[in-house]
Amino acid sequence: MLSGRRYRLELDAAQAGLCEMFGDVCRAVWNTGLEQRREYRRRGAWMNYVPQAAELAEAKEDFPWLAEAPSHVLQQTLRDLDRACREHGTFRVRWRSKARWSPSFRFPAGNRIMVERIGRRWGRAKLPKLGWVRFRWSRPLDGVVRSATVTRRGRHWFVSFLVEDGRATPERHAMPQAAVGVDRGVRIAATTSDGDFHDRPYVTPGEAKRLRRLQQRLSRCERGSNRRRSVLAKINAITGRVRDRRADFCAQTAAELAACNAVVVLEDLRTRSMTASAAGTVEEPGRNVRQKAGLNRAILDNGWHLLELALRNAARTTGTAVVLVNPAYTSQTCHACKHVDPTSRESQAAFGCTACGHRDHADVNAAKNILNAAGHAVSGRGDLGTSRSVKRQPPVTRTRTGRSSRAARVTAIPACKGREEVKR
């Protein structure tokens, strides 16, 4: 099984300069290759990796700065571009802006990478054209290195090793009869059908106050000034800690859910579409723009998509099946009598059925409906309480075991345990 190992690098000034230069070259190759592909598509033709790699070799004679970066790093950039264009479309792939894109490049040849431990807290790796670089040995490598990716986040550089750890996905889960539905919410990040609430704050009150002040200072800074770069660095330091806490929470929650359940059922949510801006255009301005912006921030802050990615990754080590179901009416349906009424949800946390009087926490009731929807998305020929006709067949569900996920973190699977219920 392929898994990732991420470490923080300790580079000297020369090595940091080389990494910056490699990132700039890769960014130029990406943008040039993307522009070439778009121009070919406008003419009705198609450009792929093979001719672009050949033209890159020829371009090194006219542009010597291209040869300063390792050849296989630039080739890997073109391969990544080719895959992105095939999966998302040539005109939907984004440019790599110098102001918004952090330097990143990959060494795909694992046989040219040497890794060794030089102390209790330190290790070193030999990377092409960079030589030996030191990194913090925060966890064992436990596998054969297949590739290495160097990235910069803020003022720190990191190296991520893709390793073959020799493990395989179990054919049978340790608890094959266990299943759980998970409702992802705005107030509480994840609620299970068992009544467990998974949530944690990502920003402390002091950080939120400091972040507000820094954003106010940023609005008064002149673009391109040293003062603006200094303020941005301070903002990135805070948001980086928030991002780490969110990723850690999602990884721990996913590991616990995958370890305790053979089937985890989620709503099939299109997070990118759900968090799109409602501003509209000048001719057709949107409505309730500020309210929609607040909802978007809450959804992104709770990491709905990140939790799904973490579940797919954790499922590889436990054999858990991750099932996505139709999210329609899961928060309006009574779990006890299957009656659908929007007014049954009295508030964000309270659910009281208008038909049978059943009462439950609104998120727990929704999680139970999500679990049931994995087998039957609608109940026989019952009335959905809408003007539309009743479907007699449940919508197709999609099962994902996460075997193709490489970027998500691999965490140790903890023992099954309940989480303390948060305040409602």
N, C-alpha and C positions, 0 to 999 in steps of 0.2 A: 504494500500500500504506500502511495506517495503522500508525504506529509511535509509541513513546513516548520522550519526552525528559524526564529528571528533573533538577532543579537544587535547590540549597539556598538558601532565602530568607534575606535579611537585613532583618528588619522592625524598625521603631521600636516604641516602647511602645504608641502609639495603634493602629498597624496590628495588632500582636499581640493587643491587647484586642479589636479588631473580629473578628479571625479566631476567637478563643475564643468570642465571642458568636455568630457565624455557625454555628460547630460545635454550640453548645448548642441553638440554634433548630432546626437540622436534626435533631439527636437527638430533640428533643421532637416534631417533626413525624413522624419515623419511628415512634416508640413509640406516638403517638396513632393514627396511621394503621393500624398493626399491630393494636392493640387493637380498633379499629373493624372491621377485616376479620375478626378472630376472632369477634367478637360476631355479625356477619352470618352466618358459617359455622355457628355454633351454632344459629341460627334456620333454617338450610337455605337461606339466600339467598347472594348473591354481590355483592361490592363490588369495583370496579375503579378505574382511575386517573381517568377522566373525572369521575364525581361527587365524588370526593375532592378533585380540583383545584378544582372549583366551590365546595365547602364551605370549602376553605382560603381562597379569596378573601373569602368572607363572614365567616370567623372573624377576619380582620384588623381588622374594625370593632370587635369585642368585645375583642380582645387586641392592642393596638397594638404590643407587642414583636415580634409576627410580622412587621410591616412593616419592622423594622429590618434584616432580611436581604433580599438581592435576591430578587425574585419567582421568577426562573427557576432560582435555586439550590434553593428550596424545591420547585418543581415537579419538578426533576430528582431530588430525594430521593424524592418520591412515585413517579416512574417507576422508580427503582431498587427501591423496595419492591414495586411491581407485578410487575416481572420476577422478583424473588426469590420471591414467593409463587407465581407460575406455574411456576417451575422446580423449587422444593423443597417447595411446600405451605405453606399459611398457618400451620399449627401447628408447622412445623419451622424457620421463620425466627426468628432470635434477636433478643432485645431489645438495644438499645444502652445499656449501662450506663455511667454517668458514670465509674465507677472503672476499668472494663476496656476502654472504647472510646476510641480516640484521635480527636480532632476531625478531621473530613474533610468537604469539600464541593466541588461541581463547578460550574464556569461552562460551560454547554453551548454558548453562542453564541460561536463563534470569530470572527465578524465584529466583535464588540465588544471583542476582546482585541488589544492592540498590544504587540509585542515588538521591542526594538531593543538593539543592543550599544553600550555606552558606554565600553568600555575593553578591554584585553587580557584581564582576568580578570573583568569585571563586565558584566552586562546588566540591563535593567529591563523590566518588563511593566506595562501599564495594565489593571487588573482592576476591574470594576464595584464601586463603593462603597469600594474600597480605594485607588484611585488608583494612582500609580506605585510599584511595589515592586521593590527590587533583589534580584538573585540572582547566584550565582557562575556565570560562563560557563565551565563545565567541558567542554562539547562543543558543536559547531555545531548549530543548530536544523535546517537542511536540510529545510525543508518549510513548508507552509501550516498554520497553527494551526487546529484544529477545535474543541478544547475545552481547558480547564485545570482541574486538580484540585489543591486545596491541602490538605495533610495535615500533621499534627504527629506527630513521633516523638521521644519524650523531650523535650528542651528545644529542639529544632530544628524549624523549619518548612520544608516542601519544596513545590515546585510541579512538577507533571507536565503537560507539554503533549502532547496527542494531535495529531500532525501527519500530513499527507499528503505523503509523500516522493517520490511520482511513480514509484516502482519497482513492478514486477510479479513475481509468482512465475514462475520459468522453467518452460516446458513440459517441458524435458528436463534432467536432471542432468548436470553436467560429467563425471561418472564413472558412466554408467548401469548398468554391470555390477557395481558394488561393493555389497556388502551385509554387514551385521554384526549379530550378536546381542549383547545387553547384559544381563548378570546383575547386578541390584542386590542388594548384600549388607550384612551387619551389620559385619563386620570391614573389608572393602574396599567403598567406596561403589559403584563400577561396574567390572565386568570384562567385556572384550569377547571375542568368539570368536576374534579374532586374537591373543589372549594379552597384551593391554595392560591394565594396572591403573591406574585413575584414583582417586586418593584424596589427601587432605590433612587435616592437623589443623586444627580450627576454634577450639580453645581452647588457649592456652598453659598450661603448668603453673602459672605465677604467677597467671594469671587464674582458673584452676580453684580454687586455694587461696583467693584473695581472694573468689571467689563463694561458696564454702562458708561462710566467716566472715560474709559479709554476710547469707546466709540464716539463719544462727544468730542474728544480731542481729535480723533481721526477726521471728523467732518470739517474741522477748521484747518487741517494741514494742507499745504500745497502739494499737488501731485508731483512725484519725482523727487521730493525733498528728503534730506536725511532724517528730519524730524518725523516724517510720515513713515519711513522705513522702521524707525525705532518704535513708534507706536504700534505698527503692525506686528513687529516681533513680540511685543508684550501681549498683544491680543492672541497671537498664535500660541503663546505659551499656555494661556488659560484654556483656550479651546482644545489644545492638544491633550491636556489632562482630562477634560470632559470626554473627549473621544475615546481615550483609553478606558475610562470608567464604564462607558457605555458598552464598549467591546467586551470588557471583562464580565460585565453583568450578563450580556447575551450568551457568552461562551459558558459561563457557569450554569445559567438556567437551562440552556440547551443540553448540556452534559447530564444534568439531573433528570430532565424529562426523557432523554434517550436511554439512560440507564435503567429507568423504572418502567418503561412502557415499550411494548413491541410495535404499537401503532400510535402515532401522534397526528392529530387531525387539526389542520389550520384552515382559515378562510383564504380563498384564492383572491388575494388583494393585489391590485395593480398600484403599488405605492407611488410610482413616478407619476401616473395619471392623476391619482388622488391628491397629490401635493402640487399640482400645476397651479400657476397663478390665475386668479380670477379678474385681473385688471382689465382684460379686454383690449380694445383698440380705441383710437380717438373717435372713430365713427360710431362704434358700438361699445361704449364703456361698460365694464362689469358692475355687478351689484354686490353689496356686502363684502367689499374687497378686504377691508381691515379684519373683519371676522374670519374670512377664509384664510388670510395670512396667519392669524393666530392658530387656527386649526392645523395648518400646514406645519408650523413650527412644532406644535405638540406631537404630531405624528412622527416627524423626523427626529425629534428629541428622544422619543421612546424606542427608536430603532426597530420598527416593524420588519423591514426587509432584512436588517442585520440579524435579527433573531431567526428568521427563516433560513438564512445562509448558515448560521451556526448550527441549527438543527440538522441540516443536510450533512454537514461535516461530521457532527457527533454520531450521526446514524451509521456512518461507515464502520465505526469500531464496535457497534452493538448489534447491527442488523436490524435496526428500527426502520419501519416504513413511515415516511412522511407523506400524508395524504392531504391534498388541497380540494376543498369543496366549495360549492356555490354559496356566497355569503348572503344571498337574498333572504330577508325576513328573519335572520337568526336572532336579532335583538328585539323583535316584535312578537315572536311566537312564544306561547306558554309551553314550557316543557311538560307539564302535567297533562293538559287536555289538547294541546296542539292548536289552540285558538290563536288567530293572528289579529292583533289590534294595536296600532301605534300608540294609543292612549294607555295601554297596559304598562308602559314604561313611565312610571310617575316622575322619576328624576334620573340623574346619572347613575345612582347606585341602587335605587328601589324599583322593583318590578312587582306589580300586583295585577293578576289576570282579571279582566273585566267579566269573564264568563264563569270561571270556577272559583275565583277568589284565591288561587294559589299565590303565595308570596315567596320571593327569594331575592338574593342579590342579583341585580340586573346582569352583571358580567358573568356570574356563575350560571345563571339561566341560559345566557347566550352560549357559553362554553358547552353546556349539555346539549343544546340544539346542534352545535357544530359537530359534536361527537356522533349524534344520531344521524346527521346528514351524510356521514361517510358511507352508511348503508342505504338510507332512503332520504333523499334530499327533500321530497314532499311526502306526506303521509297518505298513501293510497289515492283515493279520489276526494279527499277532504277539501273543504273550501279554504282558500288562502286569504280570504277577506279582502280581495282586490277586485278590480273590474276585469282583470284578465282571466282567460280560461285556465282551468286547472290542468297542469301537466300530469300525464299518467305514467311517465317514466322519469326517473331521477336524472339530473344532468350528469354528464360524464365527470368523474373524479380523476385526478392525476396523482400518481404515486411517484415520489422521489426518494431515493435512498442516499443521494448526495455523493455517489461514487466519483463524479467528475469534478467536484469542487476541490481546487488546489489552494485558493487564496485564503479561505477561512481558516481560523486558528484551530489547532488540534489540542484539546485539553484532556486532562486525566478525568476518567469517569468516576464521580464520587459515589458513595453509598447512598441508597435511596433514603430520603428524609423529607419531612414536611417543612414548609416554610411558615414562619410566624405570620399570622394574619395581620395585615396592615389596617390602620384605622379607616373605616368606611366614611 
